[in-house]
Structures are given as C-alpha cells and as structure tokens.
Amino acid sequence: MFLRAIGRPLLARMKQTTGIVGLDVVPNAREVLIDLYSKTLKEIQTVPEDEGYRKAVESFTKHRLKVCQEEEDWEAIEKRLGCGQVEELIEEARDELTLIGKMIEWDPWGVPDDYECEVIENDAPVPKHIPLHRPGPLPEEFYKTLEALTSGPKKDETAVTSSESQSKE
C-alpha cells in the first residue's frame, strides 16, 4: 500500500519539455486540470440551463474531468483526450474560465422581452442604416448542373428506355 501511494508518483515518467516555446512543463498537471475543470463546472452554473454555450462547456468539461480522475499518468490523459498536451489543456481551461466570466458580463442570452427586431420583406426597400449585402452571381456551370439534375430522366423512364433499346437491337 505504501509503495502505491508514495512510489507510483516517484516512478512516473517525468516530462522534460513540452516542445512548445513559452509553455513550461507542469509537473502536477493532472491535479491542476481537475481543479480547473471543477471550477469551470461550478462557474458555468450561472449561465442559463437552456443555453447552448452552457451545454457545450458542461459536456466537454465533464468528459475531460472524468478522464483526468480516471487516469493517473499525464501520458494516458493526453492519449485519451487527444486534444494536445496537458499543459495546453491547462491553458485552454484557464481561457474557458475567463470566457465564462466575460459571457456572464456580456449576457448575450439576455434579450429583453420588449425587444423588437426589424424585419425587411423581400420587396421592401432596405433602409439606409442597414448594410446591403448581395452575393455575386453563381457560375454558369452551377445552372447547367442544376438543369441536368432537375430535368433528367426519371427512374421509370430510364428503365423503359433501356428495355426498349435492348429490344431494338
């Protein structure tokens, strides 16, 4: 029991470098990731439940946290997640925590109930304060391909045509 608790961390292979300029090795990366992911899951609770941003962050954070809790070794964590080195994951987790704070501050899901969106019908003139974007014309090849697809023979016609040509021969 003693060897498992004390010996395993000492015998674990130590990473010498990340190979990325400016990104230092984090010897206790697993513990740092578990802490960051736990904070992220706590912080994201302030975002409304039905928001896509919250659902996405909770989903990938829970998955990553689970992997970090199940694996002891940094190499196994990197291999199972397949999202880069643990040091990169630490940077991403820190960035996500910062973004959650910004999203809460910006409140993009907090559209007032009395907000009215201006709707422009196809024939209505576009007001001058709205930028006008009209995509360029499609190439002629597009229309030729579309015409060939829409006016081509139907399956029943093709079957009749091929059987007729066989009987003529």
VOBA-1610 file (N, C-alpha, C; in pm, whole numbers, padded with zeros to 5 digits, always signed):
BEGIN
Met+00082-00119+00000Met+00000+00000+00000Met+00087+00125+00000Phe+00190+00122+00081Phe+00280+00237+00090Phe+00344+00266-00045Leu+00387+00160-00114Leu+00451+00179-00243Leu+00357+00239-00346Arg+00232+00201-00343Arg+00136+00257-00437Arg+00115+00406-00413Ala+00101+00444-00288Ala+00073+00583-00254Ala+00194+00673-00276Ile+00311+00626-00240Ile+00430+00709-00249Ile+00515+00675-00370Gly+00531+00548-00398Gly+00623+00504-00503Gly+00577+00536-00643Arg+00449+00521-00672Arg+00399+00542-00809Arg+00429+00683-00862Pro+00399+00789-00786Pro+00432+00922-00838Pro+00582+00942-00859Leu+00663+00880-00774Leu+00808+00895-00789Leu+00860+00819-00910Leu+00797+00705-00940Leu+00841+00624-01052Leu+00782+00669-01186Ala+00682+00754-01181Ala+00619+00801-01304Ala+00720+00877-01388Arg+00706+00861-01517Arg+00798+00928-01609Arg+00772+01077-01608Met+00876+01154-01588Met+00864+01299-01583Met+00884+01357-01723Lys+00799+01449-01758Lys+00810+01517-01888Lys+00923+01619-01877Gln+01012+01618-01975Gln+01126+01709-01972Gln+01092+01845-02034Thr+01014+01842-02142Thr+00978+01966-02211Thr+00847+01945-02287Thr+00779+02056-02313Thr+00658+02047-02393Thr+00692+02055-02542Gly+00810+02108-02571Gly+00847+02128-02710Gly+00781+02251-02771Ile+00711+02328-02688Ile+00644+02449-02734Ile+00708+02568-02663Val+00757+02660-02740Val+00824+02777-02685Val+00728+02854-02595Gly+00771+02883-02473Gly+00690+02960-02380Gly+00592+02879-02298Leu+00582+02749-02324Leu+00489+02665-02249Leu+00571+02567-02165Asp+00580+02596-02036Asp+00659+02515-01945Asp+00586+02389-01902Val+00663+02290-01862Val+00609+02165-01811Val+00542+02192-01676Val+00425+02133-01656Val+00354+02143-01528Val+00362+02005-01464Pro+00446+01990-01359Pro+00466+01858-01301Pro+00339+01797-01241Asn+00249+01878-01189Asn+00125+01827-01130Asn+00005+01863-01218Ala+00021+01842-01346Ala-00080+01883-01444Ala-00216+01819-01417Arg-00217+01694-01379Arg-00344+01624-01354Arg-00424+01695-01245Glu-00359+01728-01134Glu-00426+01795-01024Glu-00473+01935-01064Val-00391+02005-01142Val-00427+02139-01189Val-00550+02130-01280Leu-00551+02032-01370Leu-00665+02015-01460Leu-00793+01981-01383Ile-00783+01891-01287Ile-00900+01855-01208Ile-00955+01978-01137Asp-00867+02059-01082Asp-00909+02181-01013Asp-00975+02280-01111Leu-00913+02301-01226Leu-00968+02394-01325Leu-01102+02347-01379Tyr-01113+02219-01410Tyr-01239+02166-01463Tyr-01349+02174-01357Ser-01317+02150-01233Ser-01416+02162-01125Ser-01464+02306-01112Lys-01370+02401-01118Lys-01407+02543-01113Lys-01494+02581-01232Thr-01460+02529-01349Thr-01537+02559-01470Thr-01681+02510-01455Leu-01697+02389-01406Leu-01832+02335-01389Leu-01912+02413-01285Lys-01844+02464-01184Lys-01912+02547-01083Lys-01950+02682-01143Glu-01859+02743-01215Glu-01879+02877-01271Glu-01987+02878-01380Ile-01993+02773-01461Ile-02088+02768-01573Ile-02232+02758-01523Gln-02252+02723-01396Gln-02386+02713-01340Gln-02460+02847-01341Thr-02388+02959-01351Thr-02452+03090-01354Thr-02512+03123-01490Val-02475+03045-01593Val-02532+03063-01727Val-02665+02988-01731Pro-02767+03045-01795Pro-02897+02977-01802Pro-02885+02834-01857Glu-02962+02742-01799Glu-02956+02600-01832Glu-02980+02567-01979Asp-03069+02640-02042Asp-03107+02606-02179Asp-03017+02668-02285Glu-02912+02737-02245Glu-02821+02800-02342Glu-02723+02698-02399Gly-02703+02704-02528Gly-02612+02612-02597Gly-02470+02622-02546Tyr-02427+02742-02514Tyr-02290+02762-02464Tyr-02270+02680-02336Arg-02365+02690-02245Arg-02353+02615-02119Arg-02351+02465-02145Lys-02441+02418-02230Lys-02448+02276-02260Lys-02317+02224-02318Ala-02258+02301-02410Ala-02132+02259-02473Ala-02019+02257-02371Val-02007+02363-02291Val-01899+02370-02192Val-01914+02259-02089Glu-02034+02238-02040Glu-02055+02130-01942Glu-02020+01994-02001Ser-02059+01972-02124Ser-02036+01842-02186Ser-01888+01809-02198Phe-01811+01897-02262Phe-01670+01862-02280Phe-01591+01872-02151Thr-01631+01960-02060Thr-01560+01972-01932Thr-01583+01849-01845Lys-01706+01798-01841Lys-01734+01677-01763Lys-01654+01559-01819His-01649+01549-01951His-01574+01440-02013His-01425+01449-01976Arg-01369+01567-01990Arg-01226+01584-01959Arg-01198+01561-01811Leu-01286+01608-01725Leu-01269+01587-01582Leu-01272+01438-01548Lys-01364+01367-01609Lys-01376+01222-01586Lys-01247+01150-01626Val-01194+01186-01742Val-01069+01123-01788Val-00955+01154-01690Cys-00947+01278-01645Cys-00839+01316-01551Cys-00853+01243-01418Gln-00976+01219-01376Gln-00996+01147-01250Gln-00966+00999-01264Glu-00990+00943-01383Glu-00968+00800-01405Glu-00821+00767-01431Glu-00748+00856-01491Glu-00608+00831-01529Glu-00514+00898-01430Glu-00407+00829-01398Glu-00307+00883-01306Glu-00193+00953-01381Asp-00165+00908-01501Asp-00047+00949-01575Asp-00081+01055-01680Trp+00005+01154-01695Trp-00018+01261-01791Trp-00022+01209-01935Glu+00057+01106-01963Glu+00058+01049-02098Glu-00076+00984-02132Ala-00134+00915-02035Ala-00263+00850-02056Ala-00373+00954-02075Ile-00366+01064-02000Ile-00465+01172-02014Ile-00456+01231-02155Glu-00335+01261-02198Glu-00316+01317-02333Glu-00367+01222-02440Lys-00336+01094-02424Lys-00376+00995-02524Lys-00528+00981-02530Arg-00593+00970-02415Arg-00739+00951-02413Arg-00815+01073-02462Leu-00768+01192-02427Leu-00840+01312-02469Leu-00809+01348-02614Gly-00685+01326-02655Gly-00648+01356-02793Gly-00663+01502-02830Cys-00641+01590-02734Cys-00658+01734-02758Cys-00530+01813-02730Gly-00417+01747-02741Gly-00291+01816-02716Gly-00229+01773-02584Gln-00127+01846-02544Gln-00056+01816-02421Gln-00133+01870-02300Val-00107+01812-02184Val-00178+01854-02064Val-00154+02002-02035Glu-00036+02051-02068Glu-00007+02194-02047Glu-00095+02281-02137Glu-00121+02233-02258Glu-00212+02306-02348Glu-00355+02300-02295Leu-00393+02187-02240Leu-00526+02173-02182Leu-00544+02267-02063Ile-00438+02285-01988Ile-00443+02379-01875Ile-00468+02520-01926Glu-00395+02559-02031Glu-00416+02692-02089Glu-00558+02708-02141Glu-00610+02605-02208Glu-00747+02610-02259Glu-00848+02623-02146Ala-00827+02549-02038Ala-00920+02553-01925Ala-00918+02691-01859Arg-00800+02749-01847Arg-00791+02886-01791Arg-00862+02986-01882Asp-00842+02971-02012Asp-00909+03060-02108Asp-01060+03044-02101Glu-01107+02922-02084Glu-01252+02898-02076Glu-01310+02964-01952Leu-01239+02956-01840Leu-01285+03022-01718Leu-01296+03173-01739Thr-01198+03230-01807Thr-01201+03373-01837Thr-01319+03405-01928Leu-01342+03321-02029Leu-01452+03343-02122Leu-01587+03333-02052Ile-01601+03239-01961Ile-01728+03227-01888Ile-01758+03358-01815Gly-01657+03416-01752Gly-01675+03544-01684Gly-01719+03653-01780Lys-01657+03655-01897Lys-01693+03755-02000Lys-01836+03731-02050Met-01871+03607-02074Met-02005+03576-02123Met-02111+03618-02021Ile-02084+03596-01894Ile-02177+03638-01790Ile-02189+03791-01791Glu-02076+03858-01808Glu-02077+04005-01814Glu-02152+04056-01937Trp-02129+03996-02052Trp-02191+04040-02178Trp-02339+04001-02185Asp-02377+03891-02122Asp-02515+03844-02117Asp-02580+03837-02256Pro-02521+03759-02350Pro-02577+03754-02485Pro-02713+03687-02493Trp-02752+03612-02393Trp-02881+03543-02393Trp-02989+03627-02328Gly-02953+03741-02273Gly-03049+03826-02202Gly-03118+03926-02292Val-03191+03881-02392Val-03264+03971-02481Val-03391+04015-02408Pro-03414+04146-02397Pro-03534+04193-02327Pro-03661+04145-02396Asp-03765+04123-02318Asp-03893+04075-02371Asp-03954+04175-02470Asp-03929+04304-02448Asp-03989+04405-02534Asp-03903+04439-02656Tyr-03794+04364-02677Tyr-03706+04390-02791Tyr-03777+04353-02921Glu-03772+04443-03017Glu-03833+04417-03147Glu-03725+04419-03254Cys-03725+04318-03334Cys-03629+04305-03442Cys-03693+04357-03570Glu-03621+04439-03644Glu-03674+04493-03768Glu-03672+04386-03876Val-03787+04359-03935Val-03799+04259-04040Val-03814+04331-04173Ile-03733+04292-04269Ile-03739+04352-04402Ile-03791+04248-04498Glu-03903+04278-04561Glu-03961+04187-04659Glu-03879+04193-04788Asn-03891+04091-04872Asn-03813+04084-04995Asn-03832+04205-05086Asp-03957+04256-05099Asp-03981+04365-05194Asp-03958+04502-05132Ala-03952+04507-04999Ala-03940+04637-04932Ala-03802+04696-04956Pro-03795+04829-04970Pro-03663+04893-04984Pro-03585+04879-04853Val-03456+04857-04864Val-03372+04840-04746Val-03337+04978-04691Pro-03363+05002-04561Pro-03328+05131-04502Pro-03178+05157-04513Lys-03141+05284-04518Lys-03000+05322-04541Lys-02909+05281-04426His-02963+05265-04305His-02878+05230-04191His-02843+05081-04186Ile-02900+05002-04277Ile-02872+04858-04280Ile-02780+04829-04397Pro-02665+04766-04369Pro-02572+04735-04479Pro-02636+04637-04577Leu-02613+04660-04703Leu-02671+04577-04807Leu-02567+04480-04859His-02597+04354-04850His-02505+04251-04900His-02578+04168-05004Arg-02527+04171-05120Arg-02583+04089-05227Arg-02471+04001-05279Pro-02487+03870-05268Pro-02381+03781-05319Pro-02370+03791-05470Gly-02251+03765-05520Gly-02227+03769-05663Gly-02302+03657-05735Pro-02306+03663-05867Pro-02379+03561-05943Pro-02308+03425-05933Leu-02387+03320-05946Leu-02331+03185-05945Leu-02273+03155-06084Pro-02172+03070-06092Pro-02114+03036-06223Pro-02216+02961-06310Glu-02201+02974-06441Glu-02292+02909-06537Glu-02296+02757-06516Glu-02183+02698-06478Glu-02177+02553-06456Glu-02280+02508-06353Phe-02302+02592-06252Phe-02400+02559-06148Phe-02538+02541-06210Tyr-02578+02636-06294Tyr-02710+02630-06354Tyr-02722+02512-06451Lys-02616+02481-06522Lys-02619+02366-06614Lys-02634+02236-06535Thr-02559+02223-06426Thr-02568+02104-06341Thr-02707+02093-06280Leu-02758+02205-06232Leu-02890+02206-06171Leu-02997+02166-06273Glu-02987+02219-06394Glu-03082+02186-06501Glu-03076+02037-06534Ala-02955+01984-06542Ala-02938+01842-06576Ala-02998+01753-06466Leu-02983+01794-06344Leu-03037+01715-06233Leu-03189+01722-06226Thr-03243+01840-06251Thr-03388+01855-06235Thr-03466+01810-06358Ser-03405+01814-06475Ser-03481+01776-06594Ser-03438+01641-06651Gly-03351+01572-06582Gly-03303+01441-06628Gly-03414+01338-06625Pro-03394+01223-06691Pro-03498+01120-06696Pro-03524+01064-06556Lys-03648+01028-06532Lys-03686+00968-06403Lys-03651+00820-06407Lys-03651+00757-06295Lys-03613+00615-06286Lys-03702+00528-06374Asp-03833+00552-06372Asp-03925+00472-06453Asp-03897+00489-06602Glu-03870+00615-06643Glu-03841+00642-06784Glu-03711+00575-06827Thr-03613+00577-06738Thr-03484+00517-06769Thr-03500+00366-06789Ala-03578+00304-06705Ala-03599+00159-06716Ala-03667+00125-06848Val-03768+00204-06887Val-03839+00180-07012Val-03746+00203-07130Thr-03670+00311-07125Thr-03579+00345-07233Thr-03474+00236-07253Ser-03417+00187-07145Ser-03312+00085-07158Ser-03370-00047-07208Ser-03492-00082-07167Ser-03551-00206-07217Ser-03591-00194-07363Glu-03638-00074-07403Glu-03672-00052-07543Glu-03549-00063-07633Ser-03436-00005-07585Ser-03315-00010-07667Ser-03263-00153-07679Gln-03284-00236-07578Gln-03241-00375-07586Gln-03326-00453-07685Ser-03457-00423-07690Ser-03544-00496-07781Ser-03521-00455-07927Lys-03477-00331-07950Lys-03450-00284-08085Lys-03324-00350-08142Glu-03231-00383-08054Glu-03104-00442-08100Glu-03128-00581-08136
//
